[in-house]
């Protein structure tokens, strides 16, 4: 039992020593596909959160992330009365990354989004429409970026919605979110 504990402790220490704990944030460009997407266009929002990146092999790492993401869509009618649908999610993504020695990386993973709020705004009205949406959004994330040795970096990403977010019978609406942002890792692994 003592040998198992020592082996587990050694692995845990190696993972922590070679880990990066960091923050990230930036701009979202979100849109909808499907039934509720007709007559809508992309909406600008923001995202921000934390990540924990640890090596699993020389060039491969896992990066679990917990990120707040302001998403939605807006009507594209030319009238003065336009609607915006503001959906806020808390997204968990266990990103699998391939890292180059020069600092570039690419990654992909499934993403699980938990709906926090959903509102429709237009004119002077701000209506809670959370009951019209499902509580969970399943997406697939594809990311690329660059990290400088000082811990700063930038990244781009697309979250491709796979599940129907509409809770209205007969409607099928899926998300699509481009993200562009900056990141900072506090515990950079010295190369």
MDAnalysis code that builds the backbone (N, CA, C; Angstrom):
import MDAnalysis as mda
import numpy as np

u = mda.Universe.empty(573, n_residues=191, atom_resindex=np.repeat(np.arange(191), 3), trajectory=True)
u.add_TopologyAttr("name", ["N", "CA", "C"] * 191)
u.add_TopologyAttr("resid", np.arange(1, 192))
u.add_TopologyAttr("resname", ["UNK", "UNK", "UNK", "UNK", "UNK", "UNK", "UNK", "UNK", "UNK", "UNK", "UNK", "UNK", "UNK", "UNK", "UNK", "UNK", "UNK", "UNK", "UNK", "UNK", "UNK", "UNK", "UNK", "UNK", "UNK", "UNK", "UNK", "UNK", "UNK", "UNK", "UNK", "UNK", "UNK", "UNK", "UNK", "UNK", "UNK", "UNK", "UNK", "UNK", "UNK", "UNK", "UNK", "UNK", "UNK", "UNK", "UNK", "UNK", "UNK", "UNK", "UNK", "UNK", "UNK", "UNK", "UNK", "UNK", "UNK", "UNK", "UNK", "UNK", "UNK", "UNK", "UNK", "UNK", "UNK", "UNK", "UNK", "UNK", "UNK", "UNK", "UNK", "UNK", "UNK", "UNK", "UNK", "UNK", "UNK", "UNK", "UNK", "UNK", "UNK", "UNK", "UNK", "UNK", "UNK", "UNK", "UNK", "UNK", "UNK", "UNK", "UNK", "UNK", "UNK", "UNK", "UNK", "UNK", "UNK", "UNK", "UNK", "UNK", "UNK", "UNK", "UNK", "UNK", "UNK", "UNK", "UNK", "UNK", "UNK", "UNK", "UNK", "UNK", "UNK", "UNK", "UNK", "UNK", "UNK", "UNK", "UNK", "UNK", "UNK", "UNK", "UNK", "UNK", "UNK", "UNK", "UNK", "UNK", "UNK", "UNK", "UNK", "UNK", "UNK", "UNK", "UNK", "UNK", "UNK", "UNK", "UNK", "UNK", "UNK", "UNK", "UNK", "UNK", "UNK", "UNK", "UNK", "UNK", "UNK", "UNK", "UNK", "UNK", "UNK", "UNK", "UNK", "UNK", "UNK", "UNK", "UNK", "UNK", "UNK", "UNK", "UNK", "UNK", "UNK", "UNK", "UNK", "UNK", "UNK", "UNK", "UNK", "UNK", "UNK", "UNK", "UNK", "UNK", "UNK", "UNK", "UNK", "UNK", "UNK", "UNK", "UNK", "UNK", "UNK", "UNK", "UNK", "UNK", "UNK", "UNK", "UNK"])
u.atoms.positions = np.array([
    [0.819, -1.193, 0.000],
    [0.000, 0.000, 0.000],
    [0.863, 1.257, 0.000],
    [1.971, 1.182, 0.749],
    [2.882, 2.322, 0.835],
    [3.501, 2.617, -0.532],
    [3.837, 1.571, -1.297],
    [4.429, 1.760, -2.629],
    [3.433, 2.405, -3.589],
    [2.169, 2.004, -3.505],
    [1.127, 2.594, -4.353],
    [0.966, 4.080, -4.030],
    [0.942, 4.407, -2.736],
    [0.814, 5.804, -2.310],
    [2.008, 6.624, -2.791],
    [3.229, 6.093, -2.659],
    [4.422, 6.815, -3.103],
    [4.427, 7.012, -4.615],
    [4.014, 5.993, -5.355],
    [3.947, 6.116, -6.817],
    [2.918, 7.164, -7.226],
    [1.739, 7.125, -6.583],
    [0.698, 8.117, -6.882],
    [1.182, 9.525, -6.537],
    [1.868, 9.675, -5.408],
    [2.388, 10.980, -4.995],
    [3.425, 11.502, -5.986],
    [4.301, 10.638, -6.465],
    [5.323, 11.045, -7.437],
    [4.683, 11.512, -8.737],
    [3.670, 10.798, -9.194],
    [2.969, 11.199, -10.420],
    [2.269, 12.534, -10.221],
    [1.605, 12.701, -9.095],
    [0.900, 13.958, -8.809],
    [1.868, 15.132, -8.748],
    [3.019, 14.950, -8.128],
    [4.018, 16.023, -8.049],
    [4.548, 16.352, -9.436],
    [4.815, 15.341, -10.259],
    [5.306, 15.581, -11.625],
    [4.286, 16.365, -12.443],
    [3.000, 16.044, -12.284],
    [1.953, 16.764, -13.018],
    [1.889, 18.215, -12.559],
    [1.946, 18.462, -11.256],
    [1.864, 19.823, -10.730],
    [3.080, 20.646, -11.140],
    [4.286, 20.051, -11.087],
    [5.504, 20.775, -11.434],
    [5.488, 21.201, -12.896],
    [4.942, 20.385, -13.767],
    [4.930, 20.692, -15.193],
    [3.607, 21.311, -15.624],
    [2.904, 21.975, -14.727],
    [1.582, 22.516, -15.032],
    [1.616, 24.026, -15.202],
    [0.615, 24.509, -15.915],
    [0.382, 25.936, -16.088],
    [-1.021, 26.229, -15.577],
    [-1.111, 27.139, -14.639],
    [-2.407, 27.610, -14.165],
    [-2.579, 29.001, -14.736],
    [-3.714, 29.271, -15.358],
    [-3.823, 30.567, -15.999],
    [-5.234, 31.089, -16.153],
    [-5.300, 32.276, -16.730],
    [-6.564, 32.943, -17.016],
    [-6.609, 33.258, -18.503],
    [-7.827, 33.365, -19.017],
    [-8.009, 33.687, -20.432],
    [-9.268, 34.510, -20.596],
    [-9.309, 35.290, -21.656],
    [-10.494, 36.091, -21.919],
    [-10.403, 36.749, -23.276],
    [-11.562, 37.182, -23.775],
    [-11.572, 37.817, -25.080],
    [-12.974, 38.046, -25.603],
    [-13.076, 38.042, -26.928],
    [-14.307, 38.400, -27.638],
    [-14.932, 37.158, -28.264],
    [-16.257, 37.052, -28.139],
    [-17.055, 36.022, -28.821],
    [-17.745, 36.630, -30.026],
    [-17.886, 35.859, -31.076],
    [-18.769, 36.172, -32.188],
    [-19.659, 34.946, -32.335],
    [-20.870, 35.036, -31.769],
    [-21.742, 33.862, -31.704],
    [-22.914, 33.983, -32.664],
    [-23.388, 32.835, -33.119],
    [-24.537, 32.784, -34.021],
    [-25.287, 31.480, -33.791],
    [-26.453, 31.377, -34.427],
    [-27.282, 30.175, -34.346],
    [-27.438, 29.552, -35.720],
    [-27.640, 28.228, -35.724],
    [-27.985, 27.479, -36.934],
    [-29.281, 26.730, -36.635],
    [-30.126, 26.591, -37.630],
    [-31.352, 25.823, -37.442],
    [-32.599, 26.670, -37.502],
    [-33.699, 26.126, -36.926],
    [-35.018, 26.748, -37.025],
    [-35.076, 28.167, -36.466],
    [-34.566, 28.367, -35.253],
    [-34.620, 29.685, -34.628],
    [-33.582, 30.644, -35.207],
    [-32.701, 30.147, -36.073],
    [-31.654, 30.988, -36.641],
    [-32.155, 31.821, -37.808],
    [-33.291, 31.444, -38.378],
    [-33.806, 32.186, -39.529],
    [-34.090, 33.635, -39.124],
    [-33.529, 34.563, -39.871],
    [-33.717, 35.978, -39.569],
    [-32.791, 36.504, -38.492],
    [-31.746, 35.731, -38.146],
    [-30.791, 36.204, -37.134],
    [-29.406, 36.360, -37.744],
    [-28.588, 37.130, -37.054],
    [-27.190, 37.271, -37.446],
    [-26.324, 37.176, -36.197],
    [-25.015, 37.203, -36.395],
    [-24.072, 37.024, -35.293],
    [-24.152, 38.167, -34.288],
    [-23.805, 37.836, -33.063],
    [-23.812, 38.794, -31.953],
    [-22.437, 38.788, -31.289],
    [-21.957, 39.967, -30.919],
    [-20.674, 40.090, -30.241],
    [-20.894, 39.962, -28.736],
    [-20.030, 39.217, -28.082],
    [-20.067, 39.052, -26.637],
    [-18.646, 38.941, -26.101],
    [-18.502, 38.370, -24.943],
    [-17.175, 38.208, -24.354],
    [-17.112, 36.874, -23.628],
    [-15.892, 36.463, -23.306],
    [-15.698, 35.261, -22.504],
    [-14.526, 35.488, -21.555],
    [-14.496, 34.731, -20.476],
    [-13.391, 34.802, -19.531],
    [-13.427, 33.616, -18.602],
    [-12.248, 33.134, -18.240],
    [-12.212, 31.987, -17.350],
    [-10.813, 31.580, -16.956],
    [-10.709, 30.358, -16.456],
    [-9.452, 29.815, -15.951],
    [-9.143, 28.483, -16.635],
    [-7.849, 28.136, -16.635],
    [-7.436, 26.847, -17.192],
    [-6.305, 26.273, -16.356],
    [-6.116, 24.968, -16.511],
    [-5.034, 24.235, -15.848],
    [-4.447, 23.311, -16.897],
    [-3.232, 23.613, -17.350],
    [-2.606, 22.848, -18.431],
    [-1.480, 21.990, -17.854],
    [-1.531, 20.674, -18.123],
    [-0.458, 19.798, -17.649],
    [-0.052, 18.831, -18.751],
    [1.256, 18.548, -18.796],
    [1.820, 17.658, -19.813],
    [1.397, 16.219, -19.556],
    [1.121, 15.510, -20.673],
    [0.887, 14.071, -20.563],
    [1.957, 13.302, -21.356],
    [2.624, 13.991, -22.289],
    [3.795, 13.504, -23.012],
    [4.589, 14.724, -23.431],
    [5.692, 14.526, -24.125],
    [6.570, 15.645, -24.475],
    [5.825, 16.778, -25.181],
    [5.042, 16.485, -26.204],
    [4.350, 17.517, -26.984],
    [2.850, 17.585, -26.708],
    [2.344, 16.708, -25.881],
    [0.906, 16.644, -25.626],
    [0.584, 17.095, -24.204],
    [-0.534, 17.797, -24.076],
    [-0.984, 18.206, -22.749],
    [-2.505, 18.203, -22.692],
    [-3.022, 18.181, -21.461],
    [-4.455, 18.329, -21.213],
    [-4.668, 19.700, -20.588],
    [-5.722, 20.360, -21.026],
    [-6.028, 21.682, -20.491],
    [-7.501, 21.779, -20.125],
    [-7.880, 21.323, -18.939],
    [-9.260, 21.551, -18.496],
    [-9.501, 23.047, -18.297],
    [-10.656, 23.526, -18.762],
    [-11.001, 24.947, -18.677],
    [-12.405, 25.108, -18.112],
    [-12.607, 26.182, -17.386],
    [-13.922, 26.589, -16.914],
    [-14.079, 28.048, -17.321],
    [-15.022, 28.317, -18.253],
    [-15.102, 29.629, -18.900],
    [-16.542, 30.130, -18.941],
    [-16.746, 31.373, -18.516],
    [-18.024, 32.065, -18.703],
    [-18.044, 32.590, -20.133],
    [-19.179, 32.383, -20.838],
    [-19.279, 32.796, -22.238],
    [-20.620, 33.467, -22.508],
    [-20.568, 34.740, -22.915],
    [-21.769, 35.505, -23.276],
    [-22.025, 35.290, -24.768],
    [-23.105, 34.575, -25.080],
    [-23.397, 34.170, -26.447],
    [-24.784, 34.657, -26.865],
    [-25.293, 34.118, -27.979],
    [-26.632, 34.446, -28.436],
    [-26.664, 34.791, -29.904],
    [-27.671, 35.587, -30.275],
    [-27.859, 36.025, -31.662],
    [-28.691, 37.301, -31.638],
    [-28.805, 37.940, -32.784],
    [-29.649, 39.128, -32.896],
    [-30.394, 39.097, -34.216],
    [-31.537, 39.781, -34.256],
    [-32.332, 39.789, -35.489],
    [-31.625, 40.626, -36.536],
    [-31.817, 40.248, -37.804],
    [-31.164, 40.982, -38.877],
    [-32.160, 41.802, -39.695],
    [-33.333, 42.042, -39.148],
    [-34.300, 42.870, -39.866],
    [-33.796, 44.298, -39.956],
    [-34.239, 45.021, -40.951],
    [-33.792, 46.389, -41.144],
    [-34.665, 47.402, -40.422],
    [-35.641, 46.937, -39.671],
    [-36.523, 47.859, -38.948],
    [-35.797, 48.454, -37.742],
    [-36.407, 49.460, -37.150],
    [-35.823, 50.087, -35.968],
    [-35.963, 49.208, -34.733],
    [-36.870, 48.245, -34.778],
    [-37.131, 47.386, -33.633],
    [-36.402, 46.060, -33.834],
    [-35.283, 45.870, -33.152],
    [-34.484, 44.656, -33.285],
    [-34.422, 43.930, -31.953],
    [-34.322, 42.615, -32.033],
    [-34.204, 41.778, -30.834],
    [-32.782, 41.258, -30.705],
    [-32.363, 41.049, -29.467],
    [-31.132, 40.337, -29.168],
    [-31.474, 39.224, -28.200],
    [-30.929, 38.047, -28.439],
    [-31.049, 36.936, -27.524],
    [-29.696, 36.786, -26.840],
    [-29.668, 36.993, -25.545],
    [-28.435, 36.915, -24.754],
    [-28.468, 35.651, -23.907],
    [-27.631, 34.700, -24.280],
    [-27.535, 33.448, -23.536],
    [-26.144, 33.368, -22.906],
    [-26.099, 33.188, -21.609],
    [-24.827, 33.096, -20.889],
    [-24.619, 31.663, -20.421],
    [-23.447, 31.135, -20.748],
    [-23.104, 29.749, -20.420],
    [-21.862, 29.699, -19.546],
    [-21.779, 28.664, -18.716],
    [-20.548, 28.286, -18.036],
    [-20.089, 27.009, -18.720],
    [-18.967, 27.101, -19.453],
    [-18.491, 25.997, -20.281],
    [-17.314, 25.278, -19.631],
    [-17.381, 23.950, -19.654],
    [-16.262, 23.114, -19.220],
    [-15.715, 22.390, -20.435],
    [-14.392, 22.526, -20.665],
    [-13.746, 21.920, -21.827],
    [-12.451, 21.239, -21.401],
    [-12.319, 19.912, -21.543],
    [-11.050, 19.233, -21.263],
    [-10.193, 19.172, -22.534],
    [-9.617, 20.299, -22.912],
    [-8.913, 20.451, -24.192],
    [-7.665, 19.574, -24.259],
    [-7.576, 18.754, -25.297],
    [-6.366, 17.980, -25.584],
    [-5.526, 18.809, -26.548],
    [-4.285, 19.146, -26.151],
    [-3.445, 20.044, -26.934],
    [-2.205, 19.347, -27.471],
    [-1.825, 19.735, -28.704],
    [-0.515, 19.390, -29.256],
    [0.305, 20.673, -29.254],
    [1.471, 20.646, -28.602],
    [2.292, 21.836, -28.390],
    [3.616, 21.713, -29.136],
    [4.026, 22.782, -29.828],
    [5.332, 22.790, -30.480],
    [6.341, 23.489, -29.579],
    [7.618, 23.241, -29.803],
    [8.660, 23.876, -28.993],
    [8.740, 25.375, -29.245],
    [8.224, 25.844, -30.376],
    [8.264, 27.277, -30.685],
    [7.174, 28.066, -29.960],
    [6.170, 27.382, -29.380],
    [5.105, 28.065, -28.650],
    [3.726, 27.933, -29.274],
    [3.645, 27.486, -30.520],
    [2.336, 27.288, -31.153],
    [1.670, 26.026, -30.600],
    [0.337, 26.047, -30.557],
    [-0.390, 24.866, -30.117],
    [-1.717, 24.776, -30.874],
    [-2.222, 23.553, -30.982],
    [-3.567, 23.292, -31.491],
    [-4.238, 22.353, -30.502],
    [-5.571, 22.404, -30.473],
    [-6.262, 21.537, -29.534],
    [-7.703, 21.288, -29.941],
    [-8.278, 20.251, -29.368],
    [-9.666, 19.906, -29.639],
    [-10.238, 19.142, -28.445],
    [-11.559, 19.240, -28.292],
    [-12.220, 18.534, -27.189],
    [-13.718, 18.732, -27.256],
    [-14.469, 17.845, -26.592],
    [-15.891, 18.110, -26.388],
    [-16.043, 19.220, -25.350],
    [-17.152, 19.920, -25.413],
    [-17.411, 21.005, -24.461],
    [-18.822, 20.865, -23.910],
    [-18.943, 21.019, -22.609],
    [-20.230, 20.941, -21.933],
    [-20.564, 22.322, -21.389],
    [-21.670, 22.908, -21.867],
    [-22.073, 24.242, -21.448],
    [-23.324, 24.195, -20.591],
    [-23.295, 24.891, -19.467],
    [-24.433, 24.978, -18.561],
    [-25.055, 26.359, -18.702],
    [-26.324, 26.410, -19.105],
    [-27.017, 27.682, -19.308],
    [-27.228, 28.374, -17.970],
    [-26.734, 29.608, -17.856],
    [-26.902, 30.400, -16.640],
    [-28.099, 31.327, -16.756],
    [-28.174, 32.085, -17.851],
    [-29.286, 33.011, -18.083],
    [-29.598, 33.055, -19.574],
    [-30.837, 33.428, -19.891],
    [-31.255, 33.643, -21.281],
    [-32.294, 34.753, -21.281],
    [-31.990, 35.835, -22.009],
    [-32.910, 36.973, -22.081],
    [-33.049, 37.434, -23.517],
    [-34.233, 37.930, -23.811],
    [-34.472, 38.556, -25.119],
    [-34.682, 40.045, -24.848],
    [-33.905, 40.882, -25.518],
    [-34.037, 42.325, -25.345],
    [-34.436, 42.948, -26.671],
    [-35.201, 44.006, -26.592],
    [-35.639, 44.746, -27.779],
    [-36.519, 45.895, -27.354],
    [-36.279, 47.066, -27.933],
    [-37.028, 48.237, -27.499],
    [-36.724, 48.521, -26.046],
    [-37.746, 48.638, -25.227],
    [-37.561, 48.839, -23.791],
    [-37.825, 47.572, -22.998],
    [-37.953, 46.438, -23.676],
    [-38.291, 45.178, -23.013],
    [-37.051, 44.318, -22.783],
    [-37.010, 43.686, -21.634],
    [-35.968, 42.733, -21.272],
    [-36.693, 41.530, -20.674],
    [-36.875, 40.469, -21.485],
    [-37.713, 39.342, -21.085],
    [-36.848, 38.110, -20.807],
    [-37.086, 37.470, -19.652],
    [-36.404, 36.226, -19.313],
    [-37.002, 35.098, -20.155],
    [-36.172, 34.459, -20.985],
    [-36.642, 33.368, -21.854],
    [-35.889, 32.065, -21.564],
    [-35.349, 31.940, -20.355],
    [-34.564, 30.752, -19.998],
    [-35.376, 29.469, -20.159],
    [-36.683, 29.525, -19.911],
    [-37.535, 28.337, -20.047],
    [-37.658, 27.865, -21.496],
    [-37.279, 28.703, -22.449],
    [-37.341, 28.327, -23.865],
    [-36.075, 27.607, -24.333],
    [-35.087, 27.478, -23.435],
    [-33.813, 26.859, -23.788],
    [-33.522, 25.677, -22.881],
    [-32.787, 24.717, -23.411],
    [-32.353, 23.576, -22.610],
    [-31.232, 24.023, -21.685],
    [-31.072, 23.348, -20.585],
    [-30.093, 23.736, -19.573],
    [-28.660, 23.371, -19.908],
    [-28.478, 22.479, -20.918],
    [-27.138, 22.012, -21.263],
    [-26.933, 22.123, -22.766],
    [-25.747, 22.581, -23.151],
    [-25.359, 22.668, -24.554],
    [-24.083, 21.858, -24.748],
    [-24.125, 20.881, -25.659],
    [-22.960, 20.059, -25.970],
    [-22.357, 20.570, -27.274],
    [-21.062, 20.890, -27.253],
    [-20.363, 21.433, -28.424],
    [-19.057, 20.683, -28.639],
    [-18.412, 20.998, -29.755],
    [-17.063, 20.507, -30.012],
    [-16.170, 21.709, -30.255],
    [-15.048, 21.776, -29.529],
    [-14.132, 22.914, -29.609],
    [-12.902, 22.554, -30.421],
    [-12.466, 23.504, -31.264],
    [-11.214, 23.403, -32.017],
    [-10.461, 24.703, -31.775],
    [-9.213, 24.599, -31.289],
    [-8.475, 25.791, -30.874],
    [-7.070, 25.804, -31.460],
    [-6.506, 27.009, -31.563],
    [-5.110, 27.210, -31.957],
    [-4.616, 28.463, -31.255],
    [-3.314, 28.512, -31.005],
    [-2.787, 29.695, -30.340],
    [-1.281, 29.690, -30.258],
    [-0.780, 30.671, -29.553],
    [0.663, 30.824, -29.351],
    [0.911, 31.291, -27.928],
    [1.941, 30.702, -27.288],
    [2.339, 31.094, -25.936],
    [3.779, 31.584, -25.956],
    [3.983, 32.777, -25.397],
    [5.335, 33.292, -25.229],
    [5.930, 32.686, -23.956],
    [7.249, 32.703, -23.853],
    [7.911, 32.112, -22.684],
    [7.603, 32.856, -21.389],
    [7.172, 34.123, -21.488],
    [6.857, 34.887, -20.274],
    [5.458, 34.589, -19.731],
    [4.710, 33.697, -20.385],
    [3.388, 33.307, -19.903],
    [2.231, 33.912, -20.674],
    [2.464, 35.020, -21.381],
    [1.397, 35.621, -22.178],
    [1.205, 34.838, -23.469],
    [0.005, 34.942, -24.027],
    [-0.279, 34.280, -25.286],
    [-1.589, 34.758, -25.867],
    [-1.892, 34.254, -27.042],
    [-3.162, 34.562, -27.700],
    [-3.712, 33.286, -28.300],
    [-5.025, 33.273, -28.527],
    [-5.635, 32.065, -29.068],
    [-6.897, 32.405, -29.862],
    [-7.241, 31.492, -30.743],
    [-8.482, 31.552, -31.513],
    [-9.142, 30.187, -31.388],
    [-10.475, 30.199, -31.481],
    [-11.192, 28.954, -31.237],
    [-12.567, 29.003, -31.893],
    [-13.065, 27.835, -32.254],
    [-14.444, 27.728, -32.711],
    [-15.126, 26.619, -31.923],
    [-16.272, 26.959, -31.333],
    [-17.099, 25.986, -30.608],
    [-18.311, 25.671, -31.485],
    [-18.334, 24.465, -32.013],
    [-19.371, 24.021, -32.947],
    [-20.462, 23.300, -32.160],
    [-21.641, 23.925, -32.052],
    [-22.744, 23.340, -31.300],
    [-23.244, 22.043, -31.920],
    [-23.362, 21.005, -31.112],
    [-23.838, 19.698, -31.581],
    [-25.250, 19.385, -31.109],
    [-25.657, 19.966, -29.994],
    [-26.974, 19.647, -29.445],
    [-27.959, 20.785, -29.685],
    [-29.224, 20.442, -29.645],
    [-30.303, 21.408, -29.795],
    [-30.453, 22.194, -28.490],
    [-30.337, 23.530, -28.555],
    [-30.481, 24.336, -27.337],
    [-31.919, 24.797, -27.103],
    [-32.782, 24.662, -28.128],
    [-34.170, 25.109, -27.992],
    [-34.989, 24.081, -27.225],
    [-35.790, 24.561, -26.280],
    [-36.675, 23.682, -25.523],
    [-38.119, 23.828, -25.999],
    [-38.288, 24.429, -27.186],
    [-39.608, 24.588, -27.788],
    [-39.846, 23.410, -28.721],
    [-40.962, 22.731, -28.557],
    [-41.271, 21.546, -29.346],
    [-41.219, 21.848, -30.841],
    [-40.512, 21.003, -31.577],
    [-40.417, 21.153, -33.023],
    [-39.328, 22.096, -33.496],
    [-38.642, 22.772, -32.597],
    [-37.559, 23.699, -32.968],
    [-36.212, 23.015, -32.783],
    [-35.290, 23.329, -33.666],
    [-33.944, 22.785, -33.583],
    [-32.957, 23.924, -33.826],
    [-32.258, 24.339, -32.780],
    [-31.318, 25.452, -32.862],
    [-29.993, 25.037, -32.251],
    [-28.909, 25.286, -32.974],
    [-27.566, 24.948, -32.503],
    [-26.688, 26.189, -32.525],
    [-25.701, 26.203, -31.650],
    [-24.819, 27.358, -31.519],
    [-23.574, 27.216, -32.381],
    [-22.945, 28.329, -32.629],
    [-21.636, 28.397, -33.262],
    [-20.942, 29.630, -32.719],
    [-19.757, 29.449, -32.117],
    [-19.089, 30.575, -31.453],
    [-17.620, 30.636, -31.845],
    [-17.215, 31.761, -32.471],
    [-15.809, 32.060, -32.687],
    [-15.316, 32.832, -31.469],
    [-14.122, 32.484, -30.981],
    [-13.526, 33.194, -29.849],
    [-12.118, 33.637, -30.220],
    [-11.801, 34.882, -29.876],
    [-10.469, 35.439, -30.094],
    [-10.045, 36.099, -28.789],
    [-8.863, 35.748, -28.266],
    [-8.525, 36.323, -26.976],
    [-7.073, 36.187, -26.580],
    [-6.830, 36.619, -25.346],
    [-5.512, 36.579, -24.731],
    [-5.541, 35.620, -23.556],
    [-4.364, 35.159, -23.176],
    [-4.238, 34.222, -22.067],
    [-2.957, 34.520, -21.313],
    [-2.943, 34.141, -20.061],
    [-1.719, 34.271, -19.270],
    [-1.594, 33.057, -18.369],
    [-0.429, 32.394, -18.414],
    [-0.150, 31.228, -17.576],
    [0.798, 31.648, -16.461],
    [0.411, 31.395, -15.207],
    [1.201, 31.818, -14.060],
    [2.396, 30.914, -13.795],
    [2.264, 29.623, -14.006],
    [3.352, 28.679, -13.723],
    [3.839, 28.049, -15.013],
    [4.627, 28.789, -15.756],
    [5.114, 28.271, -17.034],
    [6.154, 27.200, -16.790],
    [6.037, 26.107, -17.519],
    [7.043, 25.055, -17.497],
    [8.281, 25.575, -18.240],
    [9.420, 25.576, -17.626],
    [10.647, 26.058, -18.273],
    [11.105, 25.030, -19.283],
    [11.261, 25.479, -20.528],
    [11.624, 24.554, -21.603],
    [13.133, 24.417, -21.694],
])
